[in-house]
Amino acid sequence: MLNKKFGFYATVALAGSVFLAGCGDDAATEGEGGGAAEPEFISVLTGGTTGTYYPLGGAMATIIENETGIDTTAEVSQASAANMTSLADGTGEIAFVQTDTAFYASEGSNMFEGEVIDSVSAIGALYPETIQIVTTEGSGVTAFEDLAGKSVSVGAPGSGTYINAEQLLEIHGMTMDDIDAQNLDFGESQESLQSGQIDAAFITAGTPTGAVESLSATSDVNIVPVAADKAAELIEKYPYYAEDVVPSGTYGLTEEVATVSVLAMLVVQNDISEDTVYDITKAIYENTDQIQHAKAEFIKSETALDGIGIDIHPGAQRYFDEVNE
């Protein structure tokens, strides 16, 4: 089922070692339904250690292994775009991605120009991925327009964060040429903000984000707001975005800051058997109480199909049909 409900929130190098599954007789067995794979090992591709994907992925890997008996490990990776390509290449079975990135991959646009990835489908949506434009006191950046001429981290070229930055700049009448763009990951952004080497950083991740929390331990953190009219303009053009806020108290903020978000989601290789994906989906969505992270409260079966712009795996669809009927 192709779910295009965008109204809600709407090459690759792995930084950690990744085990291959499904490539040999010892790695996976074939199911009865058309040779679908029933893996003996599952690699969950996440992101960097200072983001949100990695700790959530570790908790989910434990849940999957405990509930299904399949040996499961969370792997460090370069996040959304890299994860889609890795799953398509077979170097992983499940991955965290942004909903917008998954959509680009399905139609071969933006960072996937000319490369349609149709071997990956959705398990379900997880939580809002907030676009945080992070600065510190003394940077001189208090409004979006202040980014002009500043040194700004925008993530790796072609990454989900990079595209988010590009689209927000566009809505504000700017391009990458109007800033001194730095292609840093979250950890590098934290260190560079702390040392004063950059003035701001785009970070797309669930709040609170580890890298920004670490920065707030040594520096006064500010988040640049996205004005309501600009958020509305962005959402009208790119409907996988939604209005969001960074709550008061996060990173020591004294009041909430308006911004926008996309959604984090889980995707899986198409050739994993329906029964296996059903069991994995059930394990995750029925054991969120075992996830010790603030974003666990957003992971619900009732909203798991919201904002998904790619095919849902039949196993996941069967689970959500059962629990949401």
C-alpha positions as CSV (number, residue, x, y, z in Angstrom):
1,M,0.0,0.0,0.0
2,L,1.4,3.3,-1.0
3,N,0.6,5.8,1.8
4,K,1.0,9.4,0.8
5,K,-0.3,11.1,3.9
6,F,2.3,13.9,3.9
7,G,0.2,16.2,6.1
8,F,1.7,14.9,9.4
9,Y,5.2,16.3,10.2
10,A,5.8,15.0,7.2
11,T,29.2,6.7,-2.4
12,V,28.2,5.5,1.3
13,A,30.7,4.8,4.1
14,L,29.6,3.2,7.3
15,A,31.5,4.6,10.3
16,G,31.2,1.3,12.1
17,S,31.6,-2.3,11.0
18,V,28.5,-3.8,9.4
19,F,27.8,-7.5,9.1
20,L,26.3,-8.8,5.9
21,A,23.1,-10.8,6.1
22,G,21.2,-12.6,3.4
23,C,24.4,-13.2,1.3
24,G,25.0,-16.9,2.2
25,D,23.5,-20.1,3.3
26,D,24.5,-19.4,6.9
27,A,23.2,-15.9,7.1
28,A,19.6,-16.4,6.2
29,T,17.1,-19.1,5.4
30,E,14.3,-18.9,2.8
31,G,10.7,-18.7,4.0
32,E,7.9,-20.7,2.4
33,G,6.3,-17.6,0.7
34,G,8.3,-17.1,-2.5
35,G,11.8,-17.4,-1.0
36,A,11.4,-14.4,1.3
37,A,14.4,-14.2,3.7
38,E,14.2,-15.1,7.3
39,P,17.5,-13.7,8.6
40,E,19.5,-15.2,11.4
41,F,21.2,-11.8,12.0
42,I,19.8,-8.3,11.7
43,S,21.9,-5.2,11.4
44,V,20.0,-2.0,12.3
45,L,21.7,1.0,10.6
46,T,21.4,4.2,12.8
47,G,23.5,7.3,12.6
48,G,26.4,9.0,14.5
49,T,26.9,8.3,18.2
50,T,26.0,11.9,19.1
51,G,22.6,11.9,17.4
52,T,19.2,10.3,18.3
53,Y,19.2,7.3,15.9
54,Y,22.0,5.5,17.6
55,P,20.6,5.3,21.2
56,L,17.2,4.5,19.9
57,G,18.6,1.9,17.6
58,G,20.5,0.2,20.4
59,A,17.3,-0.1,22.5
60,M,15.3,-1.4,19.5
61,A,18.0,-3.9,18.6
62,T,17.7,-5.3,22.2
63,I,13.9,-5.5,22.0
64,I,14.0,-7.2,18.6
65,E,16.5,-9.8,19.8
66,N,14.6,-10.5,23.0
67,E,11.2,-10.7,21.3
68,T,12.1,-12.6,18.1
69,G,15.2,-14.5,19.0
70,I,17.1,-13.0,16.0
71,D,20.6,-11.8,16.8
72,T,20.3,-8.1,16.3
73,T,22.9,-5.3,16.5
74,A,22.7,-1.5,16.1
75,E,25.4,-0.1,13.8
76,V,26.9,3.4,13.6
77,S,26.4,4.9,10.1
78,Q,26.2,8.1,8.2
79,A,22.4,8.2,8.7
80,S,19.4,8.7,6.3
81,A,20.7,8.9,2.8
82,A,23.6,6.5,3.4
83,N,21.2,4.1,5.2
84,M,18.9,3.9,2.2
85,T,21.7,3.1,-0.2
86,S,23.2,0.6,2.3
87,L,19.9,-1.3,2.5
88,A,19.6,-1.3,-1.3
89,D,23.2,-2.7,-1.4
90,G,22.4,-5.4,1.2
91,T,24.7,-4.1,3.9
92,G,22.0,-4.0,6.5
93,E,18.4,-5.2,7.0
94,I,16.7,-2.3,8.9
95,A,17.5,1.4,9.0
96,F,16.5,4.7,10.4
97,V,15.8,7.4,7.8
98,Q,13.9,10.7,7.5
99,T,10.5,10.5,5.7
100,D,11.6,13.1,3.2
101,T,14.8,11.2,2.4
102,A,13.0,7.9,1.9
103,F,10.6,9.7,-0.5
104,Y,13.4,11.1,-2.5
105,A,15.0,7.6,-2.8
106,S,11.7,6.1,-4.0
107,E,11.4,8.6,-6.9
108,G,15.1,9.2,-7.6
109,S,15.3,12.9,-6.8
110,N,17.6,15.2,-4.9
111,M,20.5,13.2,-3.5
112,F,19.2,10.1,-5.3
113,E,19.0,11.8,-8.7
114,G,18.9,9.1,-11.4
115,E,18.9,6.3,-8.8
116,V,15.5,4.9,-7.8
117,I,15.6,2.7,-4.7
118,D,12.6,0.3,-4.9
119,S,14.0,-2.6,-2.8
120,V,13.2,-0.9,0.5
121,S,9.8,-0.4,2.2
122,A,8.6,1.1,5.5
123,I,8.1,-0.4,8.9
124,G,6.6,2.8,10.3
125,A,7.0,6.3,11.5
126,L,8.6,7.0,14.8
127,Y,8.8,10.6,16.0
128,P,9.4,14.2,14.8
129,E,12.8,15.0,13.6
130,T,13.2,18.6,14.5
131,I,15.3,21.0,12.3
132,Q,17.4,22.8,14.9
133,I,19.5,25.8,13.8
134,V,21.9,25.8,16.7
135,T,24.1,28.8,17.7
136,T,25.8,30.1,20.9
137,E,25.8,33.4,22.7
138,G,28.2,35.8,21.0
139,S,27.7,34.3,17.5
140,G,25.7,37.3,16.4
141,V,23.1,35.0,15.0
142,T,19.6,35.5,16.4
143,A,17.4,35.3,13.3
144,F,17.5,33.2,10.1
145,E,18.7,36.2,8.0
146,D,21.7,36.6,10.3
147,L,23.1,33.4,8.7
148,A,24.2,35.3,5.6
149,G,27.9,35.4,5.4
150,K,28.4,33.2,8.5
151,S,30.2,29.9,8.8
152,V,27.4,27.4,9.1
153,S,27.5,23.6,9.3
154,V,24.9,22.0,6.9
155,G,25.8,18.3,7.1
156,A,27.3,16.1,4.4
157,P,26.4,17.0,0.8
158,G,23.3,15.0,-0.1
159,S,22.4,14.1,3.5
160,G,18.9,14.7,4.9
161,T,20.2,17.6,7.0
162,Y,21.8,19.2,3.9
163,I,18.6,19.1,2.0
164,N,16.7,20.5,4.9
165,A,19.2,23.4,5.2
166,E,19.0,24.0,1.4
167,Q,15.2,24.1,1.4
168,L,15.0,26.4,4.4
169,L,17.6,28.7,2.9
170,E,15.5,28.7,-0.3
171,I,12.3,29.8,1.5
172,H,14.3,32.7,3.1
173,G,15.5,33.8,-0.4
174,M,19.0,32.4,0.1
175,T,21.2,29.6,-1.2
176,M,24.3,27.8,0.0
177,D,26.3,30.5,-1.8
178,D,25.1,33.1,0.8
179,I,26.7,31.3,3.7
180,D,30.1,29.7,4.3
181,A,28.8,26.2,4.3
182,Q,30.7,23.6,6.3
183,N,30.0,19.8,5.8
184,L,30.3,18.6,9.4
185,D,28.5,15.8,11.3
186,F,26.8,16.5,14.6
187,G,29.8,15.8,16.7
188,E,32.1,17.9,14.6
189,S,29.4,20.7,14.7
190,Q,29.4,20.6,18.4
191,E,33.1,20.9,18.7
192,S,33.3,23.6,16.1
193,L,30.5,25.7,17.8
194,Q,32.2,25.2,21.1
195,S,35.6,26.4,19.8
196,G,34.1,29.3,17.8
197,Q,35.2,27.9,14.4
198,I,31.6,28.1,13.1
199,D,28.7,30.4,13.9
200,A,25.7,28.0,13.5
201,A,24.8,24.4,12.6
202,F,21.8,22.8,11.1
203,I,21.0,19.6,13.1
204,T,18.0,17.5,12.1
205,A,17.3,15.1,14.9
206,G,14.9,14.3,17.7
207,T,15.2,16.6,20.7
208,P,17.0,16.5,22.9
209,T,20.0,15.7,20.7
210,G,23.1,14.4,22.3
211,A,25.5,16.7,20.5
212,V,23.5,19.8,21.4
213,E,23.1,18.7,25.0
214,S,26.9,18.3,25.2
215,L,27.4,21.8,23.8
216,S,24.9,23.2,26.3
217,A,27.1,21.8,29.2
218,T,29.8,24.3,28.3
219,S,28.1,27.0,26.3
220,D,24.9,29.0,26.3
221,V,22.9,27.5,23.4
222,N,20.4,29.4,21.2
223,I,18.1,28.0,18.6
224,V,17.3,30.2,15.7
225,P,13.5,30.4,15.2
226,V,11.6,29.7,11.9
227,A,8.9,32.3,11.6
228,A,5.3,31.1,11.2
229,D,4.9,32.6,7.7
230,K,8.1,31.0,6.5
231,A,7.1,27.6,8.1
232,A,3.8,27.8,6.2
233,E,5.5,28.7,3.0
234,L,7.9,25.7,3.4
235,I,5.1,23.3,4.2
236,E,3.1,24.4,1.2
237,K,6.0,23.7,-1.1
238,Y,7.3,20.6,0.7
239,P,4.4,19.0,2.4
240,Y,6.5,16.4,4.3
241,Y,7.4,19.2,6.8
242,A,5.3,20.3,9.8
243,E,5.4,23.0,12.4
244,D,7.3,22.1,15.5
245,V,9.0,23.6,18.6
246,V,12.1,23.0,20.7
247,P,10.5,23.0,24.1
248,S,11.4,25.4,26.9
249,G,14.0,23.8,29.2
250,T,15.7,21.9,26.4
251,Y,19.4,22.8,26.3
252,G,18.7,25.4,29.0
253,L,16.3,27.4,26.8
254,T,14.1,29.7,28.8
255,E,11.2,29.6,26.3
256,E,10.1,27.4,23.4
257,V,11.4,28.1,20.0
258,A,9.3,27.7,16.8
259,T,10.8,25.6,14.0
260,V,9.8,22.8,11.6
261,S,10.3,19.1,11.5
262,V,10.1,16.0,9.3
263,L,9.6,12.4,10.7
264,A,12.0,9.7,11.6
265,M,10.9,6.3,10.3
266,L,12.2,2.7,10.1
267,V,12.7,1.0,6.8
268,V,13.4,-2.6,5.9
269,Q,14.6,-4.6,3.0
270,N,11.7,-5.8,0.9
271,D,12.9,-9.4,0.7
272,I,12.6,-10.0,4.5
273,S,9.7,-12.3,5.0
274,E,6.2,-11.0,5.9
275,D,6.1,-13.0,9.2
276,T,9.6,-11.8,10.3
277,V,8.7,-8.1,9.7
278,Y,5.4,-8.6,11.4
279,D,7.2,-9.9,14.5
280,I,9.7,-7.1,14.4
281,T,7.0,-4.4,14.0
282,K,5.0,-5.9,16.9
283,A,8.2,-6.1,19.1
284,I,9.0,-2.4,18.6
285,Y,5.6,-0.8,18.9
286,E,4.5,-3.0,21.8
287,N,7.6,-2.5,23.9
288,T,8.3,1.3,23.8
289,D,8.3,1.3,27.6
290,Q,11.7,-0.4,27.4
291,I,13.2,2.5,25.4
292,Q,14.9,5.0,27.8
293,H,14.7,8.1,25.5
294,A,12.4,11.1,25.5
295,K,11.3,10.2,21.9
296,A,9.8,6.9,23.0
297,E,6.5,8.6,23.9
298,F,5.9,9.5,20.2
299,I,6.3,5.9,18.9
300,K,2.7,4.7,18.6
301,S,0.9,2.3,16.3
302,E,-1.9,4.8,16.0
303,T,0.4,7.3,14.1
304,A,2.9,4.9,12.6
305,L,1.5,5.3,9.1
306,D,1.3,9.1,9.2
307,G,3.7,10.9,6.9
308,I,4.9,7.8,5.1
309,G,5.5,8.4,1.4
310,I,6.8,5.0,0.4
311,D,5.3,1.4,0.3
312,I,4.6,-0.2,3.6
313,H,6.1,-3.7,4.0
314,P,3.3,-6.3,4.0
315,G,4.4,-7.6,7.4
316,A,4.2,-4.2,9.0
317,Q,0.9,-3.4,7.3
318,R,-0.6,-6.6,8.6
319,Y,0.4,-5.7,12.2
320,F,-1.1,-2.1,12.0
321,D,-4.3,-3.4,10.3
322,E,-4.7,-5.8,13.3
323,V,-4.1,-3.3,16.1
324,N,-5.8,-0.2,14.5
325,E,-8.9,-1.9,13.1
